[in-house]
Amino acid sequence: MSGLSGIWVYLAASPLTWLGVTLVAFVLAMRIGAFLGNSPLANSVLVSAALIIPALLVTRTPYQIYFEGAQFVHFLLGPATVSLAVPLYRNRDAVKRSRLPIVVALIAGALTAIGSALAIAALFGAPPDVLASIAPKSVSAPIAMELANGIGGIPSLAAVLVILTGITGAVIVTPLMNALGITDYRARGFAVGLAAHGIGTARALQVSDVAGAFSGIAMALNGAFTAALIVGVMQLL
Amino acid sequence: MAVNADHPLRPADWVTGFAVLILCQLAGEAMVQLLRIVSPGFVFPGPVAGMLLLVLILNRFAERARSTIAVANGLLGILALLFVPSAVGIMQHWAVIQAWGLPLLLAVIGSTVLTLLVTVYAFIVTDRWVERRRR
């Protein structure tokens, strides 16, 4: 028995184990999604996390050990973000033609994202450090963490809220837009990229190439605009 | 644009394509760091700067970027997978989630729905206005 548990001690600490678990969980999540007719509720990020977290809790594996394996997947986020240039280039004519709607939707959306999150959280009496952590929730995690840090928030809480926002947007966008009868995939993509950054963009790419391109540009623009806005307001105060 | 079936990518092409993506990201990170020397408060993601750089490259050399486009399409196809490690990170924050869970969840869901609505209608209304003026 001690031989077997020795093997487990070795495996549980090996990055290979948790990299493998991450890949297998994602494949399972895709299968579950396909089985449920690609329902947006069976979001692959959400289902994967729901499979992996209990496994880590049961085996008493700390997140840091898990991440030593999972970091190899996480690292690809950088080159994947660069890759968004391809759908953007492919749909460059549509993007150029939509310049004005893009600017107006960016300003309106970014202000709503920050303002409404602050307003709802403040309504429940959230303290200032929690408010500062939720303000940048619609931009991608590295920017949100840096912004939260700059305005007295908690960077790791900001990262959690960013992920929750991304999953929420990716799950809600398709049923919401369908219910409203909105068929303009430029507008749908732009909205989900602005509200739900990369996780929303991953969903948009599954739905349509046009939506993916506009989601990518919305994510990029909102990251820059929200950063400029929060840094600018901070310098005024 | 699409990978031509008559000329499948050679093994080295995948490496070339991946190298272009990595080098664009590296150049983007370097540009952001340079700008931060001038203005320390400047916040901008390096990978997004790399994305803008790649758009410029594709504008000029699209016909020679077949391998880059193929690798980029491959990565974008599994974009959701790349967010799984961060999503699992939620497990580190049970304490905050227990203390502020419901208000935070309501703020996240409410604000996300509002943001989607405002953004999509701002886009559509402006687009219709532009189209009417063009005619």
HADDOCK unambig.tbl for C-alpha pairs under 7 A between the chains (distance, minus, plus):
assign (segid A and resid 26 and name CA) (segid B and resid 81 and name CA) 6.40 0.50 0.50
assign (segid A and resid 44 and name CA) (segid B and resid 80 and name CA) 6.75 0.50 0.50
assign (segid A and resid 45 and name CA) (segid B and resid 80 and name CA) 5.95 0.50 0.50
assign (segid A and resid 45 and name CA) (segid B and resid 81 and name CA) 6.66 0.50 0.50
assign (segid A and resid 45 and name CA) (segid B and resid 83 and name CA) 6.60 0.50 0.50
assign (segid A and resid 45 and name CA) (segid B and resid 84 and name CA) 5.44 0.50 0.50
assign (segid A and resid 48 and name CA) (segid B and resid 84 and name CA) 6.62 0.50 0.50
assign (segid A and resid 49 and name CA) (segid B and resid 84 and name CA) 6.30 0.50 0.50
assign (segid A and resid 49 and name CA) (segid B and resid 87 and name CA) 6.06 0.50 0.50
assign (segid A and resid 49 and name CA) (segid B and resid 88 and name CA) 5.13 0.50 0.50
assign (segid A and resid 53 and name CA) (segid B and resid 88 and name CA) 6.15 0.50 0.50
assign (segid A and resid 53 and name CA) (segid B and resid 91 and name CA) 6.75 0.50 0.50
assign (segid A and resid 63 and name CA) (segid B and resid 89 and name CA) 6.72 0.50 0.50
assign (segid A and resid 63 and name CA) (segid B and resid 92 and name CA) 7.00 0.50 0.50
assign (segid A and resid 67 and name CA) (segid B and resid 85 and name CA) 6.81 0.50 0.50
assign (segid A and resid 70 and name CA) (segid B and resid 85 and name CA) 5.73 0.50 0.50
assign (segid A and resid 73 and name CA) (segid B and resid 82 and name CA) 5.49 0.50 0.50
assign (segid A and resid 74 and name CA) (segid B and resid 82 and name CA) 5.26 0.50 0.50
assign (segid A and resid 74 and name CA) (segid B and resid 83 and name CA) 6.74 0.50 0.50
assign (segid A and resid 74 and name CA) (segid B and resid 85 and name CA) 6.15 0.50 0.50
assign (segid A and resid 76 and name CA) (segid B and resid 82 and name CA) 6.60 0.50 0.50
assign (segid A and resid 77 and name CA) (segid B and resid 82 and name CA) 5.89 0.50 0.50
assign (segid A and resid 78 and name CA) (segid B and resid 25 and name CA) 6.77 0.50 0.50
assign (segid A and resid 78 and name CA) (segid B and resid 47 and name CA) 5.41 0.50 0.50
assign (segid A and resid 79 and name CA) (segid B and resid 21 and name CA) 5.45 0.50 0.50
assign (segid A and resid 79 and name CA) (segid B and resid 22 and name CA) 5.81 0.50 0.50
assign (segid A and resid 79 and name CA) (segid B and resid 25 and name CA) 6.46 0.50 0.50
assign (segid A and resid 80 and name CA) (segid B and resid 72 and name CA) 6.81 0.50 0.50
assign (segid A and resid 80 and name CA) (segid B and resid 75 and name CA) 5.62 0.50 0.50
assign (segid A and resid 80 and name CA) (segid B and resid 76 and name CA) 6.08 0.50 0.50
assign (segid A and resid 80 and name CA) (segid B and resid 79 and name CA) 6.93 0.50 0.50
assign (segid A and resid 81 and name CA) (segid B and resid 47 and name CA) 5.85 0.50 0.50
assign (segid A and resid 81 and name CA) (segid B and resid 48 and name CA) 6.43 0.50 0.50
assign (segid A and resid 81 and name CA) (segid B and resid 51 and name CA) 6.55 0.50 0.50
assign (segid A and resid 82 and name CA) (segid B and resid 21 and name CA) 6.22 0.50 0.50
assign (segid A and resid 82 and name CA) (segid B and resid 25 and name CA) 6.41 0.50 0.50
assign (segid A and resid 82 and name CA) (segid B and resid 47 and name CA) 5.64 0.50 0.50
assign (segid A and resid 82 and name CA) (segid B and resid 48 and name CA) 6.33 0.50 0.50
assign (segid A and resid 82 and name CA) (segid B and resid 50 and name CA) 5.49 0.50 0.50
assign (segid A and resid 82 and name CA) (segid B and resid 51 and name CA) 3.97 0.50 0.50
assign (segid A and resid 82 and name CA) (segid B and resid 54 and name CA) 6.99 0.50 0.50
assign (segid A and resid 83 and name CA) (segid B and resid 21 and name CA) 6.88 0.50 0.50
assign (segid A and resid 83 and name CA) (segid B and resid 51 and name CA) 6.61 0.50 0.50
assign (segid A and resid 83 and name CA) (segid B and resid 72 and name CA) 4.62 0.50 0.50
assign (segid A and resid 83 and name CA) (segid B and resid 76 and name CA) 6.86 0.50 0.50
assign (segid A and resid 84 and name CA) (segid B and resid 51 and name CA) 6.49 0.50 0.50
assign (segid A and resid 85 and name CA) (segid B and resid 51 and name CA) 5.16 0.50 0.50
assign (segid A and resid 85 and name CA) (segid B and resid 52 and name CA) 6.71 0.50 0.50
assign (segid A and resid 85 and name CA) (segid B and resid 54 and name CA) 5.92 0.50 0.50
assign (segid A and resid 85 and name CA) (segid B and resid 55 and name CA) 5.15 0.50 0.50
assign (segid A and resid 86 and name CA) (segid B and resid 69 and name CA) 6.37 0.50 0.50
assign (segid A and resid 86 and name CA) (segid B and resid 72 and name CA) 6.94 0.50 0.50
assign (segid A and resid 89 and name CA) (segid B and resid 55 and name CA) 5.99 0.50 0.50
assign (segid A and resid 89 and name CA) (segid B and resid 58 and name CA) 6.95 0.50 0.50
assign (segid A and resid 101 and name CA) (segid B and resid 123 and name CA) 4.68 0.50 0.50
assign (segid A and resid 101 and name CA) (segid B and resid 126 and name CA) 5.03 0.50 0.50
assign (segid A and resid 101 and name CA) (segid B and resid 127 and name CA) 5.35 0.50 0.50
assign (segid A and resid 102 and name CA) (segid B and resid 123 and name CA) 6.43 0.50 0.50
assign (segid A and resid 104 and name CA) (segid B and resid 122 and name CA) 6.41 0.50 0.50
assign (segid A and resid 104 and name CA) (segid B and resid 123 and name CA) 6.77 0.50 0.50
assign (segid A and resid 105 and name CA) (segid B and resid 119 and name CA) 4.94 0.50 0.50
assign (segid A and resid 105 and name CA) (segid B and resid 122 and name CA) 4.89 0.50 0.50
assign (segid A and resid 105 and name CA) (segid B and resid 123 and name CA) 4.98 0.50 0.50
assign (segid A and resid 108 and name CA) (segid B and resid 118 and name CA) 6.72 0.50 0.50
assign (segid A and resid 108 and name CA) (segid B and resid 119 and name CA) 6.35 0.50 0.50
assign (segid A and resid 108 and name CA) (segid B and resid 122 and name CA) 6.91 0.50 0.50
assign (segid A and resid 109 and name CA) (segid B and resid 115 and name CA) 5.51 0.50 0.50
assign (segid A and resid 109 and name CA) (segid B and resid 118 and name CA) 5.93 0.50 0.50
assign (segid A and resid 109 and name CA) (segid B and resid 119 and name CA) 4.65 0.50 0.50
assign (segid A and resid 112 and name CA) (segid B and resid 115 and name CA) 5.54 0.50 0.50
assign (segid A and resid 113 and name CA) (segid B and resid 111 and name CA) 6.04 0.50 0.50
assign (segid A and resid 113 and name CA) (segid B and resid 112 and name CA) 6.91 0.50 0.50
assign (segid A and resid 113 and name CA) (segid B and resid 115 and name CA) 5.28 0.50 0.50
assign (segid A and resid 116 and name CA) (segid B and resid 111 and name CA) 5.23 0.50 0.50
assign (segid A and resid 117 and name CA) (segid B and resid 107 and name CA) 5.28 0.50 0.50
assign (segid A and resid 117 and name CA) (segid B and resid 108 and name CA) 6.49 0.50 0.50
assign (segid A and resid 117 and name CA) (segid B and resid 111 and name CA) 5.11 0.50 0.50
assign (segid A and resid 120 and name CA) (segid B and resid 107 and name CA) 5.14 0.50 0.50
assign (segid A and resid 121 and name CA) (segid B and resid 103 and name CA) 6.07 0.50 0.50
assign (segid A and resid 121 and name CA) (segid B and resid 104 and name CA) 6.37 0.50 0.50
assign (segid A and resid 121 and name CA) (segid B and resid 107 and name CA) 5.51 0.50 0.50
assign (segid A and resid 124 and name CA) (segid B and resid 103 and name CA) 6.04 0.50 0.50
assign (segid A and resid 143 and name CA) (segid B and resid 45 and name CA) 6.62 0.50 0.50
assign (segid A and resid 160 and name CA) (segid B and resid 90 and name CA) 5.63 0.50 0.50
assign (segid A and resid 163 and name CA) (segid B and resid 87 and name CA) 6.06 0.50 0.50
assign (segid A and resid 165 and name CA) (segid B and resid 108 and name CA) 5.77 0.50 0.50
assign (segid A and resid 165 and name CA) (segid B and resid 112 and name CA) 6.65 0.50 0.50
assign (segid A and resid 168 and name CA) (segid B and resid 109 and name CA) 6.40 0.50 0.50
assign (segid A and resid 169 and name CA) (segid B and resid 112 and name CA) 6.17 0.50 0.50
assign (segid A and resid 187 and name CA) (segid B and resid 120 and name CA) 5.19 0.50 0.50
assign (segid A and resid 187 and name CA) (segid B and resid 123 and name CA) 5.75 0.50 0.50
assign (segid A and resid 187 and name CA) (segid B and resid 124 and name CA) 6.40 0.50 0.50
assign (segid A and resid 188 and name CA) (segid B and resid 120 and name CA) 6.07 0.50 0.50
assign (segid A and resid 191 and name CA) (segid B and resid 116 and name CA) 5.14 0.50 0.50
assign (segid A and resid 191 and name CA) (segid B and resid 119 and name CA) 5.15 0.50 0.50
assign (segid A and resid 191 and name CA) (segid B and resid 120 and name CA) 5.22 0.50 0.50
assign (segid A and resid 192 and name CA) (segid B and resid 116 and name CA) 6.32 0.50 0.50
assign (segid A and resid 195 and name CA) (segid B and resid 112 and name CA) 5.99 0.50 0.50
assign (segid A and resid 195 and name CA) (segid B and resid 115 and name CA) 5.84 0.50 0.50
assign (segid A and resid 195 and name CA) (segid B and resid 116 and name CA) 6.04 0.50 0.50
assign (segid A and resid 199 and name CA) (segid B and resid 80 and name CA) 6.41 0.50 0.50
assign (segid A and resid 202 and name CA) (segid B and resid 79 and name CA) 5.51 0.50 0.50
assign (segid A and resid 202 and name CA) (segid B and resid 80 and name CA) 5.51 0.50 0.50
assign (segid A and resid 220 and name CA) (segid B and resid 48 and name CA) 6.12 0.50 0.50
assign (segid A and resid 224 and name CA) (segid B and resid 44 and name CA) 5.87 0.50 0.50
assign (segid A and resid 227 and name CA) (segid B and resid 43 and name CA) 6.04 0.50 0.50
